[in-house]
Amino acid sequence: MNRLQQLFKTKTKDILSIYYTAGYPNLADTLTIAEALEKSGADFLEIGFPYSDPVADGPTIQASSKTALDAGMTLPILFEQLADLRKKVNIPILLMGYVNVVLQYGVDEFCKKCKEVGVDGCIIPDLPMYEFEELYQATFERYGLSNIFLVTPQTSDERIRKIDGLSNAFIYLVSSSATTGSNLAVSESSTSYFKRVADMKLKNPIVIGFGISDKASYAAANEYASGAIIGSAFVKALAENGKLTEKIEKFMRQIKP
């Protein structure tokens, strides 16, 4: 079992994941942020590797990706930065990004590097499910990596069941069809969508992301899932003035006092 699978085996509610972009706000901040987030109570982290055309991301994460790319962030540099990851951070780590970057690096080499540095899984939103199953699933499994699939309000029950069968950690429930950074509005339609998925009694736990930005939306998401993911709101907080670790501690206190 990797760290991610272990986490979901031992904790079933109020799991908090934080997303941030590698190399933002400064190129060398990646590991410092991970350490500070663990100390402040995050249960697992998603580290985004930036891409020049981040279609699923809203303006905040797009801007952070551009800053990181302009500073020189690449996948090889990210792996260099994560070389000492497991000397400093114990919680599960996911890498999140787009399939082109992984294909350019080489899928086998990417998975091998993830295992070497202690990454537990990946979220690659634009990797088609059938491609993963036919071409890459065996490689991910060989290196002990979990691949996390996204479900949206438009995803059919049949496809959700298929995703559940291919998953071995959790399923990422996208709160709406918007890009990242839109505020979670727990409306009648989103509530019925969350309930629909919850009522399917899937074997994998559900974590809700997109639009979780504060204590209230985190609590709302936790009513229907095992946990929630905060991304854009945290990336915004990193852009504020002040010492990096203090900004992180302050943000985390607002979510989990």
C-alpha positions in Angstrom: 0.0 0.0 0.0 1.3 3.5 -0.8 0.9 6.4 1.6 -2.3 7.6 -0.1 -4.0 4.2 0.2 -2.9 4.0 3.8 -4.4 7.4 4.6 -7.8 6.5 3.2 -7.7 3.3 5.1 -7.1 5.0 8.4 -9.1 8.2 8.0 -12.5 8.4 6.4 -13.8 11.9 7.1 -12.6 15.5 7.0 -9.5 14.8 4.9 -7.9 18.1 3.7 -5.8 18.2 0.6 -4.0 21.3 -0.6 -2.9 22.0 -4.2 -0.1 24.4 -5.1 2.0 25.0 -8.2 5.6 23.8 -8.1 8.0 26.8 -8.3 5.5 29.3 -7.1 5.8 32.0 -5.7 9.5 31.4 -6.1 11.3 28.6 -7.9 12.9 27.1 -4.8 9.7 27.2 -2.6 8.3 23.7 -3.5 9.6 21.7 -0.6 9.3 24.5 2.0 5.6 24.8 1.2 5.1 21.0 1.5 6.8 21.0 4.9 4.8 23.9 6.2 1.5 22.4 5.0 2.2 19.1 6.7 3.0 21.0 10.0 -0.2 23.0 9.6 -2.5 20.0 9.3 -2.9 19.1 5.6 -3.6 15.3 5.1 -2.1 15.1 1.6 -0.8 17.4 -1.1 -1.1 17.9 -4.8 1.9 19.6 -6.4 1.1 20.9 -9.8 3.8 20.8 -12.5 3.1 23.8 -14.7 2.1 23.7 -18.3 1.8 26.5 -20.9 -1.8 25.6 -21.8 -3.6 24.6 -18.6 -7.1 24.2 -19.9 -8.8 23.0 -16.6 -7.3 25.8 -14.6 -8.8 29.2 -13.7 -6.9 32.5 -13.9 -5.2 32.1 -10.4 -3.5 28.8 -11.1 -2.8 29.8 -14.8 -1.0 32.9 -13.5 1.0 30.8 -10.9 2.0 28.4 -13.7 3.2 31.2 -15.9 5.3 32.6 -13.0 6.8 29.2 -12.3 7.6 28.5 -16.0 9.1 32.0 -16.4 11.3 31.2 -13.4 12.5 28.1 -15.1 10.4 25.3 -13.5 10.4 22.0 -15.5 9.6 18.4 -14.6 13.4 17.5 -14.3 13.9 20.5 -11.9 10.8 19.5 -9.9 12.2 15.9 -9.5 15.5 17.4 -8.4 13.7 19.5 -5.8 11.8 16.5 -4.5 15.0 14.4 -4.1 14.9 15.0 -0.3 11.1 15.0 0.0 10.9 11.9 2.2 13.5 13.2 4.6 11.2 16.1 5.4 7.6 15.2 4.6 5.6 12.2 5.6 2.1 12.8 4.2 1.1 11.5 0.8 2.1 13.5 -2.3 0.4 13.6 -5.7 1.8 15.3 -8.8 -0.9 17.0 -10.9 -0.5 18.2 -14.4 -1.2 17.7 -18.1 -0.4 14.6 -20.2 1.8 16.3 -22.8 4.4 17.1 -20.2 4.4 13.5 -19.0 4.6 12.1 -22.6 7.5 14.4 -23.4 9.4 13.2 -20.3 8.4 9.5 -21.0 5.7 7.7 -19.0 7.9 4.9 -17.7 10.7 7.4 -16.7 8.1 9.7 -15.1 6.6 6.8 -13.0 10.1 5.6 -12.1 11.1 9.0 -10.9 7.9 9.4 -8.9 8.7 6.2 -7.1 12.3 7.2 -6.5 11.4 10.5 -4.8 8.4 9.2 -2.9 5.4 10.5 -4.9 2.3 8.3 -4.3 0.1 9.1 -7.3 -0.9 11.4 -10.1 -3.8 13.5 -11.3 -3.6 14.0 -15.1 -7.0 15.5 -16.1 -6.5 15.2 -19.8 -5.3 11.6 -19.9 -8.1 9.6 -21.5 -9.4 6.7 -19.4 -9.1 4.1 -22.2 -5.5 5.2 -22.9 -4.6 4.8 -19.2 -6.2 1.4 -19.1 -4.6 0.1 -22.3 -1.2 1.8 -22.3 -0.2 2.9 -18.9 -2.0 1.2 -16.1 0.6 -1.6 -15.8 3.4 0.9 -15.6 1.6 2.9 -12.8 1.0 -0.3 -10.9 4.6 -1.5 -11.3 5.9 1.6 -9.6 3.1 1.7 -6.9 1.5 4.9 -8.2 -2.2 5.6 -7.9 -3.9 7.4 -10.8 -6.7 9.6 -9.8 -9.6 10.2 -12.1 -12.0 13.2 -12.2 -15.8 12.9 -12.2 -17.9 15.9 -13.2 -21.7 16.5 -13.0 -21.9 15.3 -16.6 -20.2 12.0 -16.0 -22.6 9.1 -16.5 -23.2 6.4 -13.8 -21.7 3.8 -16.2 -18.5 5.8 -16.6 -18.3 6.5 -12.8 -18.5 2.7 -12.2 -15.7 2.2 -14.7 -13.6 4.8 -13.0 -14.3 3.2 -9.6 -13.0 -0.1 -11.0 -9.8 1.4 -12.3 -9.1 3.4 -9.1 -7.2 2.3 -6.0 -7.1 5.4 -3.8 -9.9 7.9 -4.2 -12.1 9.5 -6.9 -11.8 13.3 -7.5 -15.3 14.7 -7.6 -15.2 18.0 -9.5 -17.8 20.2 -7.9 -19.0 21.9 -11.1 -18.2 22.2 -14.8 -16.3 25.5 -14.2 -12.6 25.8 -14.2 -10.6 25.8 -10.9 -11.1 28.9 -8.7 -14.9 29.3 -9.1 -16.5 29.4 -5.7 -18.4 26.3 -4.6 -22.1 27.1 -4.6 -23.8 24.3 -2.8 -27.0 24.6 -4.8 -29.8 22.2 -5.3 -28.2 20.8 -8.4 -24.8 20.3 -6.9 -26.3 18.7 -3.8 -28.3 16.2 -5.9 -25.1 15.5 -7.9 -23.1 14.8 -4.7 -25.9 12.7 -3.4 -26.2 10.7 -6.7 -22.5 9.8 -6.5 -22.7 9.0 -2.7 -25.7 6.8 -3.3 -23.7 4.7 -5.8 -21.8 3.2 -2.8 -18.5 3.2 -4.7 -15.6 1.1 -3.4 -13.3 4.2 -3.5 -13.7 7.2 -1.3 -14.7 10.5 -2.8 -12.9 13.8 -2.4 -14.5 17.0 -3.7 -12.4 19.8 -5.4 -12.9 23.0 -7.5 -14.3 25.9 -5.6 -13.4 24.9 -2.0 -12.0 28.1 -0.6 -12.8 28.5 3.1 -14.0 26.8 6.2 -17.6 26.9 5.1 -17.1 25.4 1.7 -14.7 22.8 3.2 -17.4 21.8 5.7 -20.1 21.7 3.0 -18.0 19.4 0.8 -17.3 17.1 3.8 -21.0 16.5 4.3 -21.0 14.5 1.0 -17.4 13.2 0.8 -14.4 11.9 2.7 -12.6 15.1 2.2 -12.0 18.2 0.1 -9.2 19.8 -2.0 -8.3 23.5 -1.9 -6.3 25.0 -4.7 -6.9 28.5 -6.1 -7.6 30.0 -2.6 -4.3 28.7 -1.3 -2.3 29.8 -4.4 -3.9 33.3 -3.9 -2.8 33.3 -0.3 0.8 32.6 -1.4 0.8 35.8 -3.4 0.1 38.0 -0.4 2.9 39.9 1.4 4.7 38.3 4.3 6.9 35.4 5.3 6.0 32.2 3.3 5.6 29.9 6.3 3.5 32.5 8.2 1.2 32.9 5.3 0.7 29.2 5.1 0.0 28.8 8.8 -2.5 31.7 8.7 -4.4 30.2 5.7 -4.6 26.7 7.3 -5.9 28.1 10.6 -8.8 29.7 8.7 -9.8 26.2 7.3 -9.0 24.0 10.2 -8.7 26.1 13.4 
